[in-house]
C-alpha cells in the first residue's frame, strides 16, 4: 500500500485505489513544530475515508526544523521516524477497517503505541516532549492506545488505592480508599461519592489526592499517596485529572499545565469564582 504526503491545499481526486494520503496540517505546537497530519484512506472501490489525525516526529530534529523530513511517497517509514494517533477514534477507525489494515498502517508509520521499543527510544526527543505528546499522555499511549493498536478492548478492569496522610495527634492508622472499576457494569463502578457534613474535610481530602498525583514536590506524608494493584507507577495510573469545586472555602490556585504529557497526566481545576457588585 502506498503512502503519499501532500500539502494542506491538496484536493484528493477520484481514480486512485488502495492508497493512503497524509495531508499536512498547519497547526503549530508552541510556535516550534508542525507535526500534525490528517490521514485519508482510498479503498479498493475508490471510496475515501477519514481515519483521523496523527503526529509524526523524527529523531535528531535540528534547530528551526518544524516538520519531519518525510519522503513524498513510501511503503514504510524508515526507523528514524515515529508517530502516534491523536485520539481514540484514530485507532478505532483502523480497527473497523480490519486487523490486517490496522497492523499494516501502524507498522508502516512506526506507531509508538504499537511498538513499545520505539516509544522508549523517542520519549526523550525534544519534538516528543513539545509536540508529539502535547495532547496525549503516556498513560494513554501505554494503556488504551496500546490495547487498541493490538486489536484489544478499549476499556479494561482496573483498581487502585489512595492512602491518606496520618492525622496529627491521632493514634489511628491512615485511612485507605480502595477503588475497583469494571467497564460497562450496572450500576457503574467508576463513580464514587464522598459524603460528610460541612467542614469535615471532604475538599481537603480531594485536594490532597490531586496534589499527590500532580505536584512532584509534595510529600506523601503530607498529601498521601496512590498505589496500583497491578504494579503501575503513580505517573501511569491516570491519563488526566479534572477537579471541579463549588466550595466557598476553596481558595486553591490552578495547578501548572504540563507541556510534556510523557511525564504523566495533566490537570484541570475549576473552582468557584467570587463576584462582587458596587453599591
N, C-alpha and C positions, 0 to 999 in steps of 0.2 A: 504494500500500500504506500502510495506516495504522499509525502507531506510537502506543502508549499507555504512559504512565509510571504505575506502580502501587506502593503501599507493600509492604513485605515480607510483610504479613499477607494480601495479596490471593490469592484462590483462583481460578485460571484455569478458567472454566466452559466447557462444550462449547457448540456452536451458532454460534461465530464462525468465519470463514474468511478466509484470506489477511490475517493480522494479526500484528503483532509487539508483544510486551509487554516493557517494560523494568522489571524488578522491583528496587526499591531494596534495597541491601544495607546492613546496619548497621556494616560494618567501618569503623573509624576510623583513618586514617593519621596517626600522631604526635599523636593527640588534637586534630586540627585539621580534617581533611577527610573527608567521606563521599562518595566519587565512584564507588563500585563499583555496577554493575547486572548482574543476570543476564538474558540475552536469550532469550526463548522465541518460537518461530515457530509459528503455527497455519496449516497449509497449506490448500489448496483443499478437501481432504477432511475438514477439521476435526481432523486429527491434530496433536498437539503435539510439538515438537522443541526440546530444549535446545541452543542454539547455543554458549553459553559466557558468560564474564564479560568485561565491558568497563568501562573507566573513562571518564567524561565530565567534561571541565573547561569552564571558562568564562573568557573574557578579563576582566581587571579585577575579579576577585572581591574583595569588600571584607572588612575585618576581621570575624571571627566568622561569616562566611558559610561554612558547612561543606559545602553542596551547591550545584551549579549550579542556577540557576532555570529548569529545563526547562519548556516548555509541556506541559500534561497530555496533549494529543494533537497529532500533527504528521505531515506527509508528508515533510518535510525540515527538519533543524535550521538555524536562522539561522547566519551566519558567525561569530557571537560564541561559538560552542561548538566543541569538538573532542574527539575520542575516540581510544582505542587498545585493541585486544584484549589480554587479559592473558596469553595463551599461544598457542602454535602451533595448538592444536586449534580455537580460535575461527575462524581463517581457513580451516583445513582443512574444517571443517563447512560454512562458507559455500560453499566450492568444490564440496563434494559435492552440495549442493542445486542449484547451477547457476551458470554465469558471469553471466548477467543478474541473478540474485538477489543474488549477491555484490557486483556493481557497484552495484546499487541501494542495498543496505543500507549499504555503506561510504561511498558518496557522501552518503546521507541523514544519516549520523552524523558527517560531516566527519572521516573516519579519517585520522590523520596519517601512517600507513604508505602509504596510497594517494595522499595529497596532500602532496608534499614542501614546497610553499609554506606550507601550514598548519602543518606541523611546525616550520619555521624561524620562523614568526611566534609560535608558542606556547612555544618551548623555554625562554624566559626568564621565563615566568609562574611565580609562586610555587607555585600549585597544581600546575603541571607538575613542578617540582622536588621538592615534598614528597609528592605523591600519585600523579599520573598515571604518572610514570616511576619509582616506587619499586621495582617488581619487574620492570621492562622496561628493558633497556639501549638506548642509542642505536644500538649495533651491530645489535641485533635489529630495531629499527624500520627502519633504513635498508638492512638486508640481507635476512634471512629473511622477516620480516613483509611487507616491501615486495614481494618476489617473489611471495609467496602472495596478497597483495592484488591483484596483477595477473594471477593465474592461472598463475604460473610454478612451477618446481620448488622444493621445499623446500630441497634441498641443491645446491650448485654446486662446481665445481672451484676450489681456491684454493691459493696458495703465499705463503711469506714467508721472510725471512732474519733470523737473530739473529747479530749481530756482538759477540763477547765483548770485554771491555776488554783492553788490552795488558798483558802481564805485566811487572812492574817488572824492569829489568835485562836483559830479553830483546831480542834483535835481530830476532826473528821478528815477522811481521805478526800482528795479532789474528786469531783463527780465526773463520770463518763457518760457521754451521749452517744448511743450506737444507732447508726443509720443503715438500713438494709433496703435495697431497691430492686424490684423485679419488674422489668419492662412489660407494659400492656396489662398490668394487673388491675383488678377491680375489687375494692376501691384502690385508687392509685397509692403506691408506696413511695413516691418521690415528693410528696407534700407532707411537711411536718409543722406542727404548731407549738409555740411556747405560750403557756397560759400562766398569768400571775397578776397580783394586784399592783397598783401604781407604786413605783419606787422600789420594787423588789429586786430589780436588776436585769430585766429582760434585754433592754437595749445595751446595757453594759456587757452582757454575755455575747450578744451578736457582734458588738464592736471588737471584742477580744477574738472571736472566731475569724472575723475579717482580717484583723491585724496579724494573726498568726499565719495566715496564708500569704498576704501581700507584703507586709512590712519585713524586709530582710533583716532589719536591725532589732526587731522585737525579741525580747527574751521569753522563752517558753514558760519560765517561772512566773511571768507577769501576765501573759496573754493566753497561756495554754498551748496545746499542740494537737495536730491531726495525725492519725496513723491509719494505714490501709491494711485491710485483712488479706490483700493479695500482694503485699510487699512492694507497693508502689511508693516512690518518694513523694514528699509533700508537693513538689512542683508538678507532679504528674497526676495529682488527684482530680483537679478541676480545670476545665478549659477557660472559664471566665467566672467572675463574681459580680453580682448586681445586688446592691444594698439600698433598699428604699425605707426611709424613716419618716414618720409623721409625729415623732415625739417632740413636744415643746421644749424638752430639756436636752435635746441632742444638738450640741454645738460643734460636732466633729467636722473637720475640713476634708474635702475630697482627697483621696489618695492619688499619688502621681501615676500617670499613664506609663506603661511600658512600651517603648518602641519595638523592642525585640521580644516577640512572643515565644521565641525559643527558650527564654528564661522561665517561662511559666505563663499562667493566665493573666488577663488584665482585669481591672476592677472598675465598676461604675457605682458611685454613691449619689443617691437622690435624697436630699434632706429637705426638711420643712424650711420654707423661706418666710421670714417675718416681714410684714409690710406695715408702714405707719402713714397716717394721713395728717396733714396740718389742719389745725382748727383756728 
